[in-house]
């Protein structure tokens, strides 16, 4: 399969499908604010996910459940203003789509209209089929999310690897095919066996983005705070830290405090 890289001036849902067809891997990171979004986008990322993980890394909650639709729109709006190339996908937060397809559509429309984002992401398969169909029928692109679905953490009771048993693995495969058939443009697979993820990626034509799903999928996603080492308490096997910003920022701030206390800052060249 060709691995030739096409120069995309703007990433669209179609771009991602072309990337899969051409054998080019898709890069995806989370983003939650304008400044970080400008840096991520400028570095050449393909997709920025305004994840409900903002509930954890931005607001300090234990789970993703507390974040609201209004808060997701706020974060998404901030990200969109900083992006020139990447596709911006926004998580529909817990409670905004699961039980009522009309509510799901209203939530998705609000995100698209009020933030300017390009697509939404929903967790789940056949259980939320009606919500997916209604949103897609309105012309709103959807990225699916299967495997470990953090919004269902209290149902699972643990963040352990999902779909290790045959029945759950088969349901995941069936759900991925259903998402493709309904018209989703991509699907995230979180924390599942690498061989199963490979099987899913080979069985559908839409891109499969993995997080803790091995390397035989069409792309990868990580939480920006994790991969930059800002959060030093989270160390799953699938995480590669590309920096240690926690230590670097701590040292810089400590030095600033010391310079202020000692009256070293500001010096003669740093004042008017």
Secondary structure by P-SEA (a helix, b strand, c coil): ccccccccccccaaaaaaaaaacbbbbbbbbccaaaaaaaaaacccbbbbccccccccccccccccccaaaaaaaaaaaaaacccbbbbbbbccccccccaaaaaaaaaaaaaaccccbbbbcccccaaaaaaaaaaacbbbbbbccccccccccccccccccccaaaaaaaaaaaaaaaaacccbbbbccccaaaaaaaaaacccbbbbcccccccccccccccccccccccccccccccccaaaaaaaaaaaaaaaaaaacccccccccc
